[in-house]
C-alpha cells in the first residue's frame, strides 16, 4: 500500500515549489480540492459544512474540464473530489475523474460510498490514485443515526466496498481503497468491530481520526471529548494491522488537540493548495467557504490563471498574513502540518546546522 502519510505532510517531495515559495516567486498549487456537488444524500451529525445548506448545485462539466487542462499545464499535480456535498451525486463525475487523469493530474475521491456502484466504473477506478469512504459505525442502527440516513445504506455501502475491492483485484488496479471513521462519543466503542468488518472485506486501510469543530458549524456535538483516553484503543486496533490491511489511528492529531499552541503564528500553506466549490468559486480555505474575504474568484468568469495571479488573491493573502488570527481557525485543519513545517523553514532554530 502507498505511504499516504495521513497524519503528516509531503511538501518535502516538492522542493521546486518550496524554493519558489522561499524566494517569493509565483507558482500554481500542488493540490486542489473540488466540491463537484453542493447536494448530499446524508445528513451526518458531525458535518462541517451543514451551514451551507446542502444546495443542489453542480460544477459545470465543460467549463471545469477547460480549467483542468489549464491547471495541469500550470503544474497542479493532484486533485481530490470531495467538497460541500456528496461528489458522486454529480452526473458526470466519472467523466471528470478520467479527464483529470488524462490531463496528467493524480485524482482521488472522498465519498459516503452509497453511489459507488452507480458512479465508479472500472475505467474510473483505474484512473483513481485512491478512494476513501466515510463510514462511521459498525451497526445498522447507529450508522443510520450518525449518517442521518436509512439503515439500508449501511448494507449498501459494505456491498459497494466488496465490489470495489473485487474490481480492483480482478483488473489489478493500483487504486488504494480506504475507509475513514470520525471518532465521536456516539461511535468510539464500535471502532474495533468495524475494523474487523473492513479487514474481512479487504480494503487497504482503516483510518480513525478525531473530531474538530468547524468554526462556522452550528451542530451540538460534544466538543470536549477526551481523545487522550481514546489512545488506549490503539493497541487493540494495531493487532488487526498487517501487510494487506493497515490501521491508521491518528494519535498524532489527537494529541495535538490537547496542545495550547499551534506552533505557528500565521497560515503559510495557502500558496500550495486551493479549494474549488460546486458553484465554480476558488477559495483560499475550505474552513471559511461563503466568507467573501477568503474568495479568490469564479472559474465561470475568469481562467484559473487569471484568478491565481490576480489582485483579489493577493488581497486575500495579505489579509491572511496580517489580520487572520490562527488561534480562531479550525483546530488541526488540513494545512496544520504544512504550516508547522513552513514556519520552521522561515524561523529556523539556532542549531539547525547540527544535522
C-alpha positions as CSV (number, residue, x, y, z in Angstrom):
1,X,0.0,0.0,0.0
2,X,1.2,3.5,-0.8
3,X,2.6,5.6,2.0
4,X,-0.2,8.1,2.3
5,X,1.2,9.9,5.5
6,X,-2.4,10.8,6.5
7,X,-1.2,12.3,9.8
8,X,1.6,14.3,8.3
9,X,2.5,16.1,5.0
10,X,4.5,15.6,1.8
11,X,5.9,19.1,1.0
12,X,9.5,17.8,1.2
13,X,8.9,16.0,-2.1
14,X,8.2,19.3,-3.8
15,X,11.4,21.1,-3.4
16,X,10.9,23.2,-6.6
17,X,7.8,24.7,-5.1
18,X,9.3,25.2,-1.7
19,X,12.3,27.1,-3.3
20,X,9.9,29.3,-5.2
21,X,7.9,30.0,-2.0
22,X,11.1,30.9,-0.1
23,X,12.1,33.3,-2.9
24,X,8.6,34.9,-3.0
25,X,8.0,33.7,-6.6
26,X,4.6,32.8,-8.0
27,X,3.6,29.2,-8.7
28,X,0.4,27.1,-9.1
29,X,-0.8,25.0,-6.2
30,X,0.3,21.4,-5.9
31,X,-3.0,20.1,-4.7
32,X,-6.6,21.2,-5.3
33,X,-9.8,20.1,-3.5
34,X,-13.0,20.2,-5.6
35,X,-16.6,20.1,-4.5
36,X,-18.4,18.9,-7.6
37,X,-21.8,18.8,-5.8
38,X,-23.4,21.0,-3.2
39,X,-26.1,18.5,-2.5
40,X,-25.8,15.4,-0.2
41,X,-27.8,12.3,0.3
42,X,-26.7,12.1,4.0
43,X,-27.1,14.4,6.9
44,X,-24.2,13.4,9.2
45,X,-24.4,14.7,12.7
46,X,-20.8,15.9,12.5
47,X,-20.9,17.5,9.1
48,X,-18.6,20.5,9.0
49,X,-20.4,22.2,6.1
50,X,-24.0,21.9,7.1
51,X,-24.1,25.7,7.4
52,X,-24.0,25.9,3.6
53,X,-27.4,24.3,3.4
54,X,-26.7,21.3,1.0
55,X,-27.7,23.4,-2.0
56,X,-28.4,21.3,-5.1
57,X,-25.8,22.8,-7.4
58,X,-23.2,21.1,-9.5
59,X,-20.0,22.3,-11.1
60,X,-20.3,23.0,-14.8
61,X,-18.7,20.0,-16.6
62,X,-17.4,21.7,-19.7
63,X,-16.0,24.8,-18.1
64,X,-14.3,22.8,-15.4
65,X,-12.7,20.5,-18.0
66,X,-11.3,23.5,-19.7
67,X,-9.9,24.8,-16.3
68,X,-8.5,21.3,-15.6
69,X,-6.4,21.4,-18.7
70,X,-5.1,24.9,-17.7
71,X,-4.4,23.8,-14.1
72,X,-2.5,20.7,-15.3
73,X,-0.4,22.8,-17.7
74,X,0.4,25.2,-14.9
75,X,1.7,22.5,-12.6
76,X,-1.2,21.2,-10.5
77,X,-0.3,17.7,-9.5
78,X,-3.3,16.3,-7.6
79,X,-7.0,16.7,-7.1
80,X,-9.5,15.4,-4.6
81,X,-13.2,15.3,-5.4
82,X,-15.0,15.8,-2.0
83,X,-16.5,19.1,-1.0
84,X,-19.6,20.6,0.3
85,X,-21.8,17.7,-0.6
86,X,-21.5,14.1,-1.9
87,X,-19.3,14.2,-5.0
88,X,-20.8,11.1,-6.6
89,X,-24.1,12.9,-7.0
90,X,-22.6,14.8,-9.9
91,X,-23.9,13.1,-13.0
92,X,-20.6,13.5,-14.9
93,X,-18.2,12.6,-12.0
94,X,-16.7,9.6,-13.9
95,X,-16.1,11.8,-16.9
96,X,-14.3,14.4,-14.7
97,X,-12.2,11.7,-13.0
98,X,-11.0,10.2,-16.2
99,X,-10.5,13.6,-17.9
100,X,-8.4,15.0,-15.0
101,X,-6.2,11.8,-15.1
102,X,-5.9,12.2,-18.8
103,X,-4.5,15.7,-18.2
104,X,-1.8,14.3,-16.0
105,X,-3.3,15.1,-12.6
106,X,-3.4,12.4,-9.9
107,X,-7.1,12.0,-8.8
108,X,-8.8,10.9,-5.7
109,X,-12.4,10.8,-4.2
110,X,-13.8,11.0,-0.7
111,X,-17.4,9.8,-0.6
112,X,-20.0,8.3,1.7
113,X,-20.0,5.3,-0.7
114,X,-23.7,4.9,-1.3
115,X,-23.4,5.6,-5.1
116,X,-20.1,3.8,-5.8
117,X,-21.6,1.1,-8.0
118,X,-23.6,3.7,-10.0
119,X,-20.7,6.2,-10.4
120,X,-17.4,4.2,-10.2
121,X,-16.8,2.0,-13.2
122,X,-13.6,0.0,-13.9
123,X,-12.4,2.9,-16.1
124,X,-12.7,5.5,-13.4
125,X,-11.3,3.2,-10.7
126,X,-8.3,2.7,-12.9
127,X,-7.9,6.5,-13.1
128,X,-8.0,7.0,-9.3
129,X,-5.0,7.0,-7.1
130,X,-7.2,6.4,-4.1
131,X,-10.8,6.4,-2.9
132,X,-11.9,6.9,0.7
133,X,-15.3,6.1,2.1
134,X,-16.6,7.9,5.2
135,X,-18.2,5.1,7.3
136,X,-18.9,5.9,10.9
137,X,-20.5,3.0,12.8
138,X,-20.4,-0.8,13.0
139,X,-24.2,-1.4,13.3
140,X,-27.1,-0.5,11.0
141,X,-29.0,1.5,13.6
142,X,-26.0,3.6,14.8
143,X,-24.9,4.2,11.2
144,X,-28.4,5.5,10.3
145,X,-28.4,7.8,13.3
146,X,-24.9,9.2,12.8
147,X,-25.2,9.5,9.0
148,X,-28.7,10.8,9.1
149,X,-30.0,8.3,6.6
150,X,-31.8,5.0,6.3
151,X,-30.3,1.8,7.8
152,X,-30.3,0.1,4.4
153,X,-27.4,2.4,3.4
154,X,-25.2,0.5,5.9
155,X,-25.6,-2.7,3.9
156,X,-25.4,-1.0,0.6
157,X,-22.1,0.7,1.3
158,X,-20.5,-2.5,2.6
159,X,-21.7,-4.3,-0.6
160,X,-20.2,-1.5,-2.7
161,X,-16.9,-1.8,-0.9
162,X,-16.8,-5.5,-1.5
163,X,-17.5,-5.0,-5.2
164,X,-14.9,-2.2,-5.4
165,X,-12.2,-4.5,-3.8
166,X,-13.3,-7.3,-6.2
167,X,-12.9,-5.0,-9.2
168,X,-9.5,-3.8,-8.1
169,X,-8.2,-7.3,-7.7
170,X,-9.7,-8.6,-10.9
171,X,-8.1,-5.8,-13.0
172,X,-5.0,-5.5,-10.8
173,X,-5.5,-1.7,-10.3
174,X,-3.3,0.3,-8.1
175,X,-6.0,2.4,-6.6
176,X,-5.8,2.5,-2.7
177,X,-9.2,1.8,-1.1
178,X,-9.7,3.2,2.4
179,X,-12.4,3.8,4.9
180,X,-12.4,6.6,7.5
181,X,-14.2,6.9,10.8
182,X,-14.6,10.1,12.6
183,X,-14.3,9.1,16.3
184,X,-17.0,10.7,18.4
185,X,-18.9,9.7,21.6
186,X,-21.6,8.1,19.5
187,X,-19.3,5.5,17.9
188,X,-15.9,5.1,19.6
189,X,-16.9,1.8,21.2
190,X,-17.5,0.3,17.7
191,X,-14.1,1.0,16.2
192,X,-12.7,-2.5,16.7
193,X,-15.9,-4.1,15.5
194,X,-15.8,-2.0,12.3
195,X,-12.1,-2.7,11.8
196,X,-12.8,-6.5,11.7
197,X,-15.6,-6.0,9.2
198,X,-13.4,-3.9,6.9
199,X,-10.5,-6.4,7.2
200,X,-12.8,-9.2,6.1
201,X,-13.9,-7.2,3.1
202,X,-10.3,-6.5,2.1
203,X,-10.0,-2.7,2.0
204,X,-6.4,-1.4,2.1
205,X,-6.7,0.7,5.3
206,X,-9.0,2.0,8.0
207,X,-8.3,5.5,9.3
208,X,-9.6,6.7,12.7
209,X,-9.5,10.5,13.1
210,X,-10.6,12.9,15.8
211,X,-13.4,15.4,15.6
212,X,-12.6,19.1,15.5
213,X,-15.5,21.6,15.3
214,X,-15.7,23.8,12.2
215,X,-15.7,27.5,13.3
216,X,-18.9,28.2,11.3
217,X,-20.8,25.0,12.2
218,X,-23.9,25.1,14.4
219,X,-24.3,21.4,15.4
220,X,-24.3,20.4,19.0
221,X,-21.7,17.6,19.2
222,X,-19.7,17.2,22.3
223,X,-16.5,19.2,21.5
224,X,-14.9,18.3,24.9
225,X,-14.5,14.7,24.1
226,X,-11.3,13.4,25.7
227,X,-9.2,11.9,22.9
228,X,-6.4,11.3,25.4
229,X,-8.4,8.4,26.8
230,X,-9.1,7.1,23.3
231,X,-5.4,6.3,22.7
232,X,-6.0,3.1,24.7
233,X,-8.0,1.8,21.7
234,X,-4.9,1.9,19.5
235,X,-3.2,-1.2,20.9
236,X,-6.3,-3.4,20.3
237,X,-6.6,-2.0,16.8
238,X,-2.9,-2.4,16.0
239,X,-3.3,-6.2,16.4
240,X,-5.5,-6.2,13.4
241,X,-3.0,-4.4,11.2
242,X,-0.9,-6.3,8.7
243,X,0.7,-6.1,5.3
244,X,-2.6,-6.2,3.5
245,X,-4.7,-4.1,5.9
246,X,-3.4,-1.1,7.8
247,X,-5.0,0.7,10.8
248,X,-4.2,4.4,10.6
249,X,-5.0,5.5,14.1
250,X,-4.4,9.3,14.1
251,X,-2.9,9.6,17.5
252,X,-0.6,12.4,16.5
253,X,-3.7,14.5,15.5
254,X,-5.5,13.5,18.7
255,X,-2.5,14.6,20.8
256,X,-2.3,18.0,19.0
257,X,-5.9,18.7,20.1
258,X,-4.6,18.9,23.7
259,X,-1.9,21.5,22.8
260,X,-2.4,25.1,23.7
261,X,-0.1,26.4,21.0
262,X,-0.2,25.7,17.2
263,X,3.5,26.2,16.6
264,X,2.9,29.0,14.0
265,X,1.6,32.5,14.1
266,X,0.0,32.7,10.6
267,X,-1.2,30.4,7.9
268,X,1.6,30.0,5.4
269,X,0.3,27.0,3.4
270,X,-2.2,28.6,1.2
271,X,0.0,29.0,-1.9
272,X,0.3,25.2,-2.1
273,X,-3.3,24.4,-2.3
274,X,-6.8,25.6,-3.5
275,X,-10.4,24.8,-3.0
276,X,-13.0,24.9,-5.8
277,X,-16.6,24.9,-4.7
278,X,-19.6,23.5,-6.5
279,X,-20.5,26.9,-8.0
280,X,-17.1,27.3,-9.6
281,X,-15.7,29.5,-6.8
282,X,-12.0,29.4,-6.0
283,X,-11.3,29.8,-2.3
284,X,-8.3,30.2,0.0
285,X,-9.6,28.0,2.8
286,X,-12.3,25.3,3.0
287,X,-13.0,26.3,6.6
288,X,-14.3,29.6,5.5
289,X,-16.5,28.9,2.5
290,X,-19.0,31.6,1.9
291,X,-17.0,34.3,3.6
292,X,-16.1,36.8,0.9
293,X,-12.7,37.8,2.5
294,X,-11.5,34.3,1.6
295,X,-12.8,34.3,-2.0
296,X,-10.3,34.4,-4.9
297,X,-12.8,34.5,-7.9
298,X,-15.1,32.4,-10.1
299,X,-14.0,29.9,-12.7
300,X,-17.1,30.9,-14.7
301,X,-15.9,34.4,-15.0
302,X,-12.1,34.1,-15.3
303,X,-9.5,31.4,-16.1
304,X,-7.7,29.7,-13.2
305,X,-4.5,31.6,-14.1
306,X,-6.3,35.0,-14.0
307,X,-7.7,34.1,-10.6
308,X,-4.5,32.7,-9.2
309,X,-2.3,35.6,-10.4
310,X,-4.9,38.3,-9.9
311,X,-5.2,41.1,-7.4
312,X,-8.1,39.6,-5.5
313,X,-6.0,36.6,-4.4
314,X,-3.1,38.9,-3.4
315,X,-5.6,40.9,-1.3
316,X,-6.8,37.7,0.4
317,X,-3.2,36.5,1.1
318,X,-2.4,40.0,2.6
319,X,-5.4,39.7,4.9
320,X,-4.4,36.2,6.0
321,X,-0.8,37.3,6.7
322,X,-1.6,40.4,8.6
323,X,-5.1,40.1,10.0
324,X,-6.2,36.5,10.4
325,X,-5.9,35.1,14.0
326,X,-5.0,31.5,13.5
327,X,-5.9,30.7,17.1
328,X,-9.5,31.1,16.0
329,X,-9.2,28.8,13.0
330,X,-10.3,25.2,13.0
331,X,-8.1,23.0,15.1
332,X,-5.8,20.6,13.3
333,X,-7.0,21.9,9.9
334,X,-5.9,20.3,6.7
335,X,-2.9,22.7,6.4
336,X,-1.8,22.4,10.1
337,X,1.2,20.1,9.5
338,X,2.3,22.1,6.4
339,X,2.1,25.3,8.4
340,X,4.3,23.9,11.2
341,X,6.8,22.8,8.6
342,X,6.8,26.1,6.7
343,X,7.0,28.1,9.9
344,X,10.2,26.2,10.9
345,X,11.7,26.9,7.4
346,X,11.0,30.6,7.9
347,X,12.1,30.6,11.6
348,X,14.9,28.0,11.9
349,X,16.4,27.2,15.4
350,X,20.0,28.3,16.1
351,X,21.3,24.7,16.0
352,X,19.9,23.6,12.6
353,X,23.4,23.0,11.2
354,X,24.0,20.2,13.6
355,X,22.1,17.7,11.5
